[in-house]
Amino acid sequence: MSVFELLGMSAGMLALFVAFGVLIGVLFGFFGMGGSFLVTPALLVMGYPSRVAVGSGLAFVFGTSVIATLKHRDLGQVDYKLGISMIIGTTVGLEVGKEIVLYLEELGLAGNIISVTYVLLLGGIGLFVTYEALKGGDGGGVSHDVDGDADIDADDIPELAKKIQSYSLPPMITLRGGVKVSLWMILLVAFATGLLSGFLGVGGGFIRMPALFYLIGVPVPIAVGTDLFEIMFSGGIGSFLYAQSGGVDLSIVAPLLAGSALGARVGSAATSIVNEDEIKIYFGLMLLLGALAVAVRQAGNYLGMGVLDYVSLALILGSALMVSSAVLYSAVKSMRAPSTTGGSTAD
């Protein structure tokens, strides 16, 4: 039996999934988030049922996050106390999100509502990240060169995070970086992102990682590493819950993971040599293109124009290719630059 017969797909489709996995792996390894949120809308565009698209997206997230988490653990950028607290809140949110999807599926509304939510969420976050990148801000927290053991400077804590930290609702816990915050606030953020993960079929990193920084005030490197640690569990729990109802298609997940295993290594290696300030705007644009892709698909369904499905799929694949290529191009440019320049990008 050939591998194509085993997976139940053509050679061309298998190659497409592997290549898509490579692109997403590069994004995941470099940004500590990103790419996984493109899988579910891509599967929806390709005609997979909502349950399979969401469940398979979560299973892919689980496998990819294991690879990326190991790297950040070696860098000492994982706060296990924060991560375990997040897992508790996320688990409840995932179950609620899954039940909502199953209920909407029974009503025949799941695909449309999930797609509209994607457009609003990706578009909003994409605009925010792009704005931050253009004004020279953190761009959603993709910096890799901050000392995770140092206490965060009060001036670096967002105002909203300061407000949340001011609520002394016991029990209070102290996190790495000297952040002291109520456990209830952490659980609330975790529940909200877990709900979105279960509903949209994403690891939640592109939502939760900025939330840890902008809402909780956790130092960026700790937010990235701990987010990946939490994604590993939420993705595993979410995919298990969906697998119980037949929502995980291994013929989709296996080739995606095969490609992402390579891509994640490349993306992780690029973090030490690329000046991520050159890339932030591409990440925001990728989110916006992802939102546009889903909007185009919805317009195609409403107008009865099947050709727009292909336009939507091209936008999804094109956005992943654009940002991955930008990362690789900057990596090659940094390696070929004079040593005086290269030193400034690898600090």
MOHU-V535390 format. One record per backbone hydrogen bond with DSSP energy under -0.5 kcal/mol. NH is the residue of the N-H (numbers start at 1). CO is the residue of the C=O. E is the energy in kcal/mol with one decimal. If there is no record, write none. Layout:
# MOHU-V535390
NH_CO_E / NH_CO_E
This chain:
# MOHU-V535390
6_2_-2.2 / 7_3_-2.1 / 8_4_-1.1 / 9_4_-1.7 / 14_10_-2.4 / 15_11_-2.4 / 16_12_-2.0 / 17_13_-2.2 / 18_14_-2.3 / 19_15_-2.6 / 20_16_-2.4 / 21_17_-2.2 / 22_18_-2.0 / 23_19_-2.0 / 24_20_-2.3 / 25_21_-2.6 / 26_22_-2.1 / 27_23_-1.7 / 28_24_-2.8 / 29_25_-2.8 / 30_26_-1.9 / 31_27_-2.7 / 32_28_-1.6 / 33_27_-0.6 / 38_35_-2.0 / 39_35_-0.6 / 39_36_-1.1 / 40_36_-0.8 / 41_37_-0.6 / 42_38_-1.6 / 43_39_-2.4 / 44_40_-2.3 / 45_41_-2.4 / 46_42_-1.8 / 47_44_-1.3 / 48_43_-2.4 / 53_49_-2.7 / 54_50_-2.6 / 55_51_-2.4 / 56_52_-2.6 / 56_247_-0.6 / 57_53_-1.4 / 58_54_-2.0 / 59_55_-2.0 / 60_56_-2.1 / 61_57_-2.0 / 62_58_-2.1 / 63_59_-1.8 / 64_60_-2.3 / 65_61_-2.5 / 66_62_-1.3 / 67_63_-0.9 / 68_64_-1.7 / 69_65_-2.7 / 70_66_-1.6 / 71_67_-1.0 / 72_68_-1.7 / 73_69_-2.4 / 74_70_-1.7 / 75_71_-1.0 / 76_73_-1.6 / 77_72_-2.5 / 80_78_-0.9 / 83_79_-2.7 / 84_80_-2.7 / 85_81_-1.7 / 86_82_-2.4 / 87_83_-2.1 / 88_84_-1.8 / 89_85_-1.6 / 90_86_-2.8 / 91_87_-2.5 / 92_88_-1.3 / 93_89_-1.9 / 94_90_-3.0 / 95_91_-1.8 / 96_92_-2.0 / 97_93_-2.8 / 98_94_-2.7 / 99_95_-2.2 / 100_96_-1.9 / 101_97_-2.0 / 102_98_-2.5 / 103_99_-2.2 / 104_100_-2.7 / 105_101_-2.3 / 106_102_-1.6 / 107_103_-1.3 / 108_104_-0.6 / 108_105_-0.8 / 109_104_-2.8 / 110_104_-0.9 / 113_109_-2.4 / 114_110_-2.7 / 115_111_-2.1 / 116_112_-2.4 / 117_113_-2.4 / 118_114_-2.2 / 119_115_-2.2 / 120_116_-2.3 / 121_117_-2.8 / 122_118_-2.9 / 123_118_-0.5 / 123_119_-1.9 / 124_120_-2.1 / 125_121_-2.5 / 126_122_-2.7 / 127_123_-2.3 / 128_124_-2.0 / 129_125_-3.0 / 130_126_-2.4 / 131_127_-2.3 / 132_128_-2.6 / 133_129_-2.4 / 134_130_-2.5 / 135_131_-1.9 / 136_132_-0.5 / 136_133_-0.8 / 137_132_-3.6 / 141_138_-0.8 / 142_138_-1.1 / 148_146_-0.7 / 150_147_-1.0 / 152_177_-2.4 / 156_153_-1.8 / 157_154_-1.1 / 158_156_-0.5 / 162_158_-2.1 / 163_159_-2.0 / 164_160_-2.2 / 165_161_-2.7 / 166_162_-1.1 / 167_164_-1.3 / 168_166_-0.9 / 169_167_-1.5 / 170_168_-0.8 / 173_181_-2.6 / 175_173_-0.5 / 175_179_-4.0 / 178_175_-1.2 / 179_175_-0.6 / 181_173_-2.3 / 183_171_-2.7 / 185_182_-0.6 / 186_182_-1.4 / 187_183_-2.4 / 188_184_-1.9 / 189_185_-2.1 / 190_186_-2.5 / 191_187_-2.6 / 192_188_-2.2 / 193_189_-2.2 / 194_190_-2.5 / 195_191_-2.6 / 196_192_-1.7 / 197_193_-2.2 / 198_194_-2.7 / 199_195_-1.8 / 200_196_-3.0 / 201_197_-2.1 / 202_197_-0.8 / 207_204_-1.2 / 208_204_-4.0 / 209_205_-2.0 / 211_207_-1.5 / 212_208_-2.6 / 213_209_-1.3 / 214_210_-3.5 / 215_211_-2.3 / 216_211_-1.3 / 217_212_-0.8 / 218_212_-2.4 / 223_219_-2.4 / 224_220_-2.5 / 225_221_-2.4 / 226_222_-2.6 / 227_223_-1.9 / 228_224_-2.0 / 229_225_-1.9 / 230_226_-2.4 / 231_227_-2.7 / 232_228_-1.9 / 233_229_-1.0 / 234_230_-3.0 / 235_231_-3.1 / 236_232_-1.3 / 237_233_-3.1 / 238_234_-2.9 / 239_235_-2.4 / 240_236_-1.9 / 241_237_-2.4 / 242_238_-2.2 / 243_239_-2.4 / 244_240_-1.5 / 245_242_-1.0 / 246_243_-1.8 / 247_242_-3.0 / 249_247_-0.5 / 250_248_-0.7 / 252_249_-1.6 / 253_249_-2.0 / 254_250_-2.5 / 256_252_-1.4 / 257_253_-2.7 / 258_254_-2.2 / 259_255_-1.9 / 260_256_-2.5 / 261_257_-2.1 / 262_258_-0.8 / 263_259_-2.1 / 264_260_-3.3 / 265_261_-1.0 / 266_262_-1.8 / 267_263_-2.8 / 268_264_-2.5 / 269_265_-2.1 / 270_266_-1.8 / 271_267_-0.8 / 271_268_-0.8 / 272_269_-1.1 / 273_270_-1.3 / 274_270_-2.1 / 276_274_-1.1 / 278_275_-2.3 / 279_276_-1.3 / 280_276_-1.6 / 282_279_-1.2 / 283_279_-1.4 / 284_280_-1.8 / 285_281_-2.2 / 286_282_-2.2 / 287_283_-1.9 / 288_284_-2.0 / 289_285_-2.6 / 290_286_-2.3 / 291_287_-2.2 / 292_288_-2.4 / 293_289_-2.5 / 294_290_-1.8 / 295_291_-2.1 / 296_292_-2.6 / 297_293_-2.0 / 298_294_-2.4 / 299_295_-2.2 / 300_296_-2.2 / 301_297_-2.2 / 302_298_-2.3 / 303_299_-2.6 / 304_300_-1.2 / 305_300_-1.9 / 306_304_-0.8 / 308_305_-1.4 / 309_306_-1.5 / 310_306_-0.7 / 310_307_-0.6 / 311_307_-1.5 / 312_308_-2.4 / 313_309_-2.3 / 314_310_-2.2 / 315_311_-1.9 / 316_312_-2.1 / 317_313_-2.6 / 318_314_-2.5 / 319_315_-2.3 / 320_316_-1.8 / 321_317_-2.3 / 322_318_-2.5 / 323_319_-2.1 / 324_320_-2.2 / 325_321_-2.4 / 326_322_-1.9 / 327_323_-2.2 / 328_324_-2.4 / 329_325_-2.9 / 330_326_-2.3 / 331_327_-2.1 / 332_328_-2.5 / 333_329_-2.6 / 334_330_-2.4 / 335_331_-2.1 / 336_332_-1.8 / 337_333_-0.9 / 341_338_-1.0 / 342_338_-2.6 / 343_339_-1.9 / 344_340_-0.5 / 344_341_-0.8 / 345_341_-0.7 / 345_342_-0.8 / 346_342_-0.8 / 346_343_-0.5
